[in-house]
């Protein structure tokens, strides 16, 4: 079974697990664009109850064969609001498609180059996070220690230094939200939970300012108070850090 969140007049459907994971930046972008979208959340019952690992796998196996796309994967997005329906998978491809469609891809070629670089750097960071949180059993302690001591400071300090060179601390590129802000907000927010005090008003304060400014965006703030917003889990319930 899956949880279906249906919105009236929604041309877009987003499919993913019932966690934040790779889908949360996509959700933030759609909310910021004021675009109604429906969701199919796998691994969770209609009432929000999370399924066991074996059961969630059955959800995906059943759904995968029904998706009319060349590389079915999670997340996936279907947009029927075009002359020809668009069906795609891969989180970065989805984000770039939506950013082009709803004008979150900068205002110049220079902006788009910056966005592309930052997006790739962000996903290098995310890969390190995923390696850590999905290290299971006794090995997690050592992997987490290395991540929090070495990997996390390297990436967060690099992003912080990048932001310090800008006049506008609320955005990483240009003078308004771009697709990379949705990605980086999610990663930084996760770090405030996974490694407490890694970002605060006294530690990496520029990143803290960015987080708070993002949360004050009216559409984002309203979404965070809605019943469809996922606070937790961040990762699959069977990960070492959820």
N, C-alpha and C positions, 0 to 999 in steps of 0.2 A: 504494500500500500504506500501511497505518497500523500503528502499534504499539498492541496491545491489552493492557492490564494488568487482568486479571480477578481479583477477590477473591471468595472463597466467601461466600455469603449476603449479597451486596451488592445492595441495592435501588436504589442511586444509581449513575448513570453520568455522568461528566463528560467532555465532548469539547472538545479544544483542540489547538493546535499543541504540538509537543514542546519547548516552552520554558517559562520561568517566566511572563513576560508577565502578562496579565490573570487567568490561572488560579491563580497562586500563592497569593493570599489565600484563594481558595475551598478549595484543598487544605489550607491551614493550618487553616481553620475546621472542615472535616470531620474532620481528624485530631484536633483538640482536642475534638470532640464524640464521639470514639471510634466513629465511624460507618464501617463498611467501605464502600468505594466503588471501582468499576471506572473505568478511564480508556480513552478512545480518543484517542491522540496522533497528530495529523496531521503530515505532513512529515518523518516518521521511520520507518525500517524496524523490524521487530520486534526486531532486534538492537541498536537504538539509533542506527544510522547515519542522519545527517541527509541529506535530499534536497536537490537543487538547487531554486532558486526556481520554475522552470517545473514541475517535478515535484510540488512541494508544492501548487501551485495545482490540479493535476489531482486530488489527493487530496480537496480540499474540494469541487470541482465534482461528483465522484462521490458524495460523502456527502450533500451538501446536499439533493438531491432525495429522499433517503430519510427525512428528518427530518419527522415529523408535528407541525409547530408553525407558527404563523402567521408568525413572523419568524425563519427559520433563520439562525443566525449563530454565531460562535465568540467566547467559549465558549458551550456549551449544556449543559443538565443535564436528565436524565430521572430521575424518582423514581417507582418502581413500588411503593413501600411504603405508599401511601395507598389509600383506597377507590377513588378514580379516579386513574390515573397522572397525574403532573404533568410537563409538558414546557415548558421555558422557555429563553430565550436572554437576552443582555445581562448583563454581569458584575455590575452593581449590583443588578439585579433578582434575580439568582441569590443574591447575598450576603444581601440582605434576606429573601428567602424562607427560606434556610437559617438565618439568625439568628433568625427567628421560630420556625422548626420546632425548633431545638435550643437555644433560650434564650441567644442572644448579642446580644439587642437591648435591654439595659439592664433596670433594675428599676422604672422610673417613666416617666411621660410626659416629665418634664424630661430624663431620660437619653436618651430616644429623640430628642428635639429636638437635643440636643448631638451625638448620633451622626449624625443626618442632615446637620447643618451641617458637621461634620468630614469626613464622607464626600464631600460635594460639594467642599469645599476641597481634599481630597486628590486628587480627580480633575481639578481645575483644575491642580494641580501636575503630575499625571501627563501631562496634555495637553502641558504645556511640555516635559517630558522626552521624550515621543514625537516632538514637533516637532524636537527637537535630534538624537536618535539616528537618525532616519530622514531627516535632511538628508544627502544623498549627495554624494560627489565633493568638489571643491575648496571648496564652500560650507560644509562642515562645520566647518572650523577657526574661522571667524568666528562662526558660530552657537553653537558650543560655548563660545567665549570669553565671549560675551554671557550665555549661560546660567549659566556658573560664576561670573561676576563679579557679575551682577545678579539673575537670577531665582532661582537656588538659595539665596543668602543670605536673600532676602526671605521665601521660603516656610519654610525651615528655622528661621529666627529666630522667625517667627510661631508655628510649632508648638512650638518650645522655650519661648517665653514663655507659651504656653497651659499647657504642662505644669508650668512653674514655679509657677503659681498653685494647683496642686493639692497635696494632702497625699500622695496615692498616686502616686508617680512611675512605677510599673510599668504603669499603665493610663491611658488618656486619658479614660475616662468611668467613673464608679462605682468599685467596689472589686473588680472582676473583669474578665476578658477580655470585650470586646465586638467586634462585627464591624469597627469602625474600627481596632482594634489590629492586626488581620491585614493591613489595607490599608496602614497607616502603617509597620508594620515592613518590609513589602516595599519601599516607596518609600525609606525611610531606608537600608535595607541596600544597595539599588541605588546610592545616592549614595556610600556608602563605597567602592564599586568604581569608579564612573564619575568621581568627583572625590575622590581620596584625601585623607584628613585633613579632609574637610568635616564629619565627625562623629568625634570621638575622646574619650578620657578627659580631654583638655585643651582641646578645642574643641567647644562645644555638648555639654557633659558630661551634661546632663539627657537629651538624646536618646540618648547613648551608653549611659547607665544603662538606659533603656527597652529598647534593643536587646538588651543582655545579659540583662536579666530575662526578656524574651520567649524568648530562646534557651534559657534554663534551665527553662522550663516542661517538665515531664517528657515529656508526649506530643509536644511539638514537638522536644525534644532527641532522642527516639527516632526520630522521623520523619527528622530530618536525617542520621541514620546509616543509613537504610534504602536499599535499592537503587533504590527508586522516586523518591527525592528528586532533584530537578534543581538542581544548583549553577550550571551554565551550559548553554546560553546563556540570557541574560536576555531578549533580543530576537531577532528573526529573524536567522539567520546572515548575511544580506546587509545588515544595518543597519550604520551607521558605528560604533556601539558595541554589541557583542553581550554 
